[in-house]
Amino acid sequence: MLGVLAVWQVLSSTGALAADVIPSPAAIGVSLVEVLGGLEFWQALGLTLLSWAVGLLVSICLAVPVGLLLGASELGYRSCRFTIDFLRTIPPVALVPLALLLYARPRR
């Protein structure tokens, strides 16, 4: 890994790689330190973690009671089995565009 970074740095320093297209590892490191030192990054990270925690809490508060009810009732399980099995086959990544359409707020 260090060898790859060293070759990349040498190619960037000699001009074999255009700095405006592929920045050097040193330039990336400087930018990373600048970003990590800024308040805006930490605020965005905090908001991201907060929204993750709220989403996890809401999904737990909904899924656990529904799962307990379906597990306790044979009729409830049988009536929902087809839907559950159908939705299980859909990969979660395929739902990302749908989620973006549903939850994206229009900018004003």
C-alpha angles and dihedrals in degrees: 000000000000089000091056091050091048093051090046091051092048092049090049093047094049092050095246087124117047109241093216091055103036113017120210122258089248092055090048090050092051091049091048092053090049092051094046090049093054125093093221093066093051092047091051091047091050092050090048092052091045092052090047091051093047091048091049092048093049092047091049092047090052102035100046097055092042090049092049091050093048091046093050096047121061091193092050092050094047093048092052099036096094093049093046093048092046094050091045091065093059111093112234091233089063089060095057096085090048091050090049091052093048099043104030111113118218112243118237 
